[in-house]
Structures are given as C-alpha cells and as structure tokens.
Amino acid sequence: GKTTAIRQFSGEYLPDGGTIHFKGQNITHLPMHKRAHLGMARSFQVSSIFLTFTAEDNVAMAIQAHDGHSFRFWKPARTDQSLRNPARKVLEKVGLLHRADIAAENLSHGEQRQLELAMALATKPSLLVLDEPMAGMGLEDSRQMLTLLKSLKGQVTILMVEHDMDAVFKLADRITVLVYGQAIATDTPEIIQNDPDVKAAYLGEEKTCSM
C-alpha cells in the first residue's frame, strides 16, 4: 500500500475515494506534470535515469523539462550555460560533481540513486516524494544517502517511504506506519518506537507481516 499511496500523491494513480490536497488545492485529478509545476517532485523505487547520458546531461534535462523547453534542441542545449551551471550546482549538492561527465550507466547503484535525487532537486520542489531511496544499497551507500537526506531537512519538505527502519528513525519528524494498506499509527519517532502495534508489525517482537 505504501508505493500505491506514493503513486496517488504524484498523480500516477487515481484514488478510488477521498481527495488529495497540496498547498491548499485539491489536486486529486490533476495530472502529474501539473503537480510537478506546483512544486512536487518524486523519485522512484527503481532508478529512472537516462543511462547513456552523463550525470550532468540527466540533471540538465530535468531542468529543461521543468522549464518547458523543447527536447528537439537538446544538442545545442548541451552547451547552454543556463542549463549547465544549475545542473553542476545540483550535482555538487548531492556529492556528484566529480562524476558530472560520467555516463549514468557507469555510475554505481548508490550514485545512480544520488543522481535521481539530483534530478528531482533540479526542479526546485517544495515537496520531495521519495519511494525507498535506500533500496538495493550497501551499507556505505546507505550512509551517504542518509547524510544527504539529513542535509536537505529544513530546505524542502520530504515525504519518504522506506523499509530501512534505522534510516526512518534518524530522518523522520513524523511517521505513519502502514500494514496491509491500513495506517495503524501516526506520531513522532519516539512514540512510534514504543507503540505495541508497531513493534508487533515492524520492529520484530512478533512477525505479523513481511517487510
């Protein structure tokens, strides 16, 4: 139910009932691109990048798409400093500036997730929706992503779905726990950690659902 919720927030799925509001506006039936222009950016559970393009090209394309430019003129745009300079600034922010000229397919899995985050940040969102940003990462890559996400707190609102409970408790100000599509608790990390239903479902005291 967690990824389904993310897909409804971003406009990929329409809900069967209820409404979705963002910035005081009912966006329930608003298409994805219009939600993006309102300030919502999303990363995916599986990396969604252009593998044959460089890291810098990927971020520049995100800027170009958000600003409404045509992709027919992509080759000249590769030398357009109005795209290149902001792209390099975002890459620096996520720790990938030194990999700017590397094709995305030659980046490590962790670097590809960082690049996807850079592409989302390039659209200057007010809400960043992350679907399992730690998925498939090793210990060191997870630590780097955790540090990066911590650095974004206070700059952009983050809504994150994540199974890495250690990361969740280190990052979140407020947690909602879903089990089989139902919200069983919403509160601060401290209270969630001591909630008996959450302990039974997710924290290992009783194995009542799979992770």
Secondary structure, 3 states (H helix, E strand, C coil): CHHHHHHHHHCCCCCCCCCCEECCEECCCCCHHHHHHHCEEEECCCCCCCCCCEHHHHHHHHHHHHHCCCHHHHHHHCCCHHHHHHHHHHHHHCCCHHHCCCEHHHCCHHHHHHHHHHHHHCCCCCEEEEECCCCCCCHHHHHHHHHHHHHHCCCCEEEEECCCHHHHHHHCCCEEEEECCEEEEEECHHHHHCCHHHHHHCCCCCCCCCC
